[in-house]
Each structure stands twice: as structure tokens, then as C-alpha cells.
């Protein structure tokens, strides 16, 4: 992981699903769950977004925002969010600079072939913009509930 606990959220900008610029620094002031996922509308990524959506009201009660990031285009994010009635914000990192800043752009291997791709990972930032916890190499089942438990402990 590129970030360690206590590190400030990087001052980087993504493209929101509506096409506008979204600065991560503009989200300081409330807890933030920032998760990176490989691709919209694939089984694991859909399940993860649905799991965070199912707990969205619980996160909101804590004042926490949830932001999912992939390299998919904003229009694809809009379709994905509408198709599954997602309650999480989605953003695009088209050139991968944010993925690299978070250490989520990694070498992967499938069927003996190596390639670069997004490692499913999650970062929880406190309202002060400092990293509380990072989850590298996320396995989807139960993950959103684990993140919520840590967010609740922020009190």
C-alpha cells in the first residue's frame, strides 16, 4: 500500500459520474470510504457496490460518504448506478494517477499472463482527512460490514 495509517488523503482529482471534477480534498470534513474496484457491472464489483449500498444508510448515519473508483467512463458509471439503484458515489480515474497514488494499480496475473490492473482495495479516512485503515486485496463477502464496523468505532 502506498499510504500508511495517519497519512493525509492525497490532493488528487477524479471525474465524478456526472463528468464534473471531484477533488478528494473537498471531501475532508466527514469520514470517507474510498474503494477501488476493477470494472462496472461485473459480478464481484456489482456485489461490492450492492453491499455498500445496502449499508449506505448506516454509513450516512455516521456522516460517512462512500466513493467507488474505477477506470470506467462516467457514462458507464451512470448506467451501472441506475441499473442497480446504487447509493454510492462513483468516480473515474481514467489515467490511473489516483490508483497509483493509493498503490491500487498493480501487476496481476491470469493464466500465466502478466498485466497491469486495479487491485480491489478500500481506504477509510476520518473527518480530518487522515487514513484510519486500509484494506488491500479485498475479498467482497462481508467486506462492507467490516468497513462499517471500523467506521462506527471512529465514534
C-alpha positions as CSV (number, residue, x, y, z in Angstrom):
1,X,0.0,0.0,0.0
2,X,1.2,3.4,-0.9
3,X,-0.4,5.1,2.1
4,X,0.1,4.3,5.8
5,X,-2.3,4.9,8.7
6,X,-2.3,8.5,9.7
7,X,-1.4,9.8,6.3
8,X,-3.4,12.6,4.8
9,X,-5.7,11.9,1.9
10,X,-3.8,12.8,-1.3
11,X,-4.8,16.1,-3.0
12,X,-5.9,14.4,-6.2
13,X,-8.9,14.9,-8.5
14,X,-11.2,12.3,-10.1
15,X,-14.0,12.7,-12.6
16,X,-17.5,12.2,-11.0
17,X,-20.2,10.2,-12.7
18,X,-21.8,13.4,-13.9
19,X,-18.5,14.4,-15.6
20,X,-17.5,17.1,-13.1
21,X,-14.1,17.3,-11.3
22,X,-14.1,15.8,-7.8
23,X,-11.2,16.7,-5.5
24,X,-10.6,14.3,-2.7
25,X,-9.6,17.2,-0.5
26,X,-13.1,18.7,-1.0
27,X,-14.4,15.6,0.9
28,X,-12.5,16.3,4.1
29,X,-14.8,17.2,6.9
30,X,-16.7,13.9,7.0
31,X,-15.5,10.3,7.2
32,X,-14.8,8.8,3.7
33,X,-14.9,5.3,2.5
34,X,-12.9,5.2,-0.7
35,X,-12.8,1.9,-2.6
36,X,-11.2,0.9,-5.8
37,X,-12.7,-1.8,-8.0
38,X,-11.8,-3.2,-11.4
39,X,-14.9,-2.8,-13.6
40,X,-18.5,-1.7,-13.5
41,X,-21.2,-4.4,-13.9
42,X,-19.0,-7.5,-13.3
43,X,-20.1,-10.0,-10.6
44,X,-17.6,-9.1,-7.8
45,X,-17.7,-5.4,-8.4
46,X,-21.5,-5.4,-8.6
47,X,-21.8,-7.3,-5.3
48,X,-19.4,-4.9,-3.6
49,X,-21.4,-1.9,-4.8
50,X,-24.6,-3.5,-3.7
51,X,-23.2,-4.4,-0.3
52,X,-22.1,-0.8,0.3
53,X,-25.5,0.4,-1.0
54,X,-27.3,-2.0,1.5
55,X,-25.3,-0.3,4.3
56,X,-25.4,3.2,2.9
57,X,-27.9,4.5,5.4
58,X,-25.8,3.1,8.3
59,X,-22.7,4.9,6.8
60,X,-24.8,8.1,6.3
61,X,-25.9,8.0,10.0
62,X,-22.2,8.2,10.9
63,X,-21.8,11.1,8.5
64,X,-19.6,9.0,6.2
65,X,-19.5,9.2,2.4
66,X,-18.8,6.2,0.2
67,X,-16.9,6.7,-3.1
68,X,-16.1,3.9,-5.5
69,X,-13.4,4.4,-8.1
70,X,-12.5,2.5,-11.3
71,X,-11.2,3.5,-14.8
72,X,-14.7,3.1,-16.3
73,X,-16.1,6.2,-18.1
74,X,-18.6,8.4,-16.3
75,X,-21.4,7.4,-18.6
76,X,-20.8,3.7,-17.7
77,X,-20.9,4.6,-14.0
78,X,-24.3,6.3,-14.6
79,X,-25.7,3.2,-16.3
80,X,-24.2,0.9,-13.6
81,X,-25.6,3.1,-10.7
82,X,-29.1,3.2,-12.4
83,X,-29.2,-0.5,-13.2
84,X,-28.6,-1.5,-9.6
85,X,-30.1,1.6,-7.8
86,X,-26.7,2.2,-6.2
87,X,-26.5,4.7,-3.3
88,X,-22.7,5.1,-3.5
89,X,-20.9,7.8,-5.4
90,X,-18.8,6.6,-8.4
91,X,-15.9,8.3,-9.9
92,X,-13.4,7.7,-12.8
93,X,-9.7,7.7,-12.7
94,X,-9.1,7.5,-16.5
95,X,-5.4,8.0,-16.5
96,X,-4.7,6.0,-13.3
97,X,-2.9,8.7,-11.4
98,X,-5.1,8.2,-8.3
99,X,-4.9,4.5,-8.5
100,X,-1.1,4.8,-8.5
101,X,-1.1,7.3,-5.6
102,X,-3.0,4.7,-3.5
103,X,-1.0,1.7,-4.6
104,X,-4.1,0.1,-6.2
105,X,-2.6,-0.1,-9.8
106,X,-0.6,-3.4,-9.6
107,X,0.8,-6.2,-11.7
108,X,-1.7,-9.0,-11.9
109,X,-1.5,-12.5,-13.4
110,X,-4.1,-14.6,-15.1
111,X,-3.5,-17.9,-16.9
112,X,0.2,-17.2,-16.7
113,X,-0.1,-13.9,-18.4
114,X,1.0,-10.7,-16.5
115,X,-0.8,-7.4,-16.9
116,X,-1.5,-4.2,-15.0
117,X,-4.8,-3.8,-13.3
118,X,-6.8,-2.5,-10.4
119,X,-6.4,-4.3,-7.0
120,X,-9.7,-4.2,-5.2
121,X,-8.8,-2.2,-2.1
122,X,-10.6,0.1,0.4
123,X,-9.4,3.1,2.4
124,X,-11.3,4.7,5.4
125,X,-10.4,8.3,6.1
126,X,-11.6,10.1,9.2
127,X,-13.3,13.5,9.1
128,X,-9.8,15.1,9.5
129,X,-8.7,13.6,6.2
130,X,-6.3,11.1,7.8
131,X,-6.2,7.5,6.9
132,X,-7.7,5.3,9.6
133,X,-7.4,1.9,7.9
134,X,-6.6,0.4,4.6
135,X,-7.8,-3.0,3.3
136,X,-5.6,-4.3,0.4
137,X,-6.6,-7.3,-1.7
138,X,-10.2,-7.1,-0.6
139,X,-12.5,-10.2,-0.7
140,X,-16.0,-9.0,-1.3
141,X,-18.2,-11.2,1.1
142,X,-18.6,-9.4,4.4
143,X,-16.2,-6.5,3.5
144,X,-18.7,-3.6,3.6
145,X,-19.9,-4.7,7.0
146,X,-16.2,-4.9,8.2
147,X,-15.6,-1.3,6.9
148,X,-18.8,-0.2,8.7
149,X,-17.7,-1.7,12.0
150,X,-14.4,0.2,11.8
151,X,-16.2,3.4,10.8
152,X,-18.6,3.0,13.8
153,X,-15.5,2.7,16.1
154,X,-14.4,6.2,15.0
155,X,-17.3,7.5,17.2
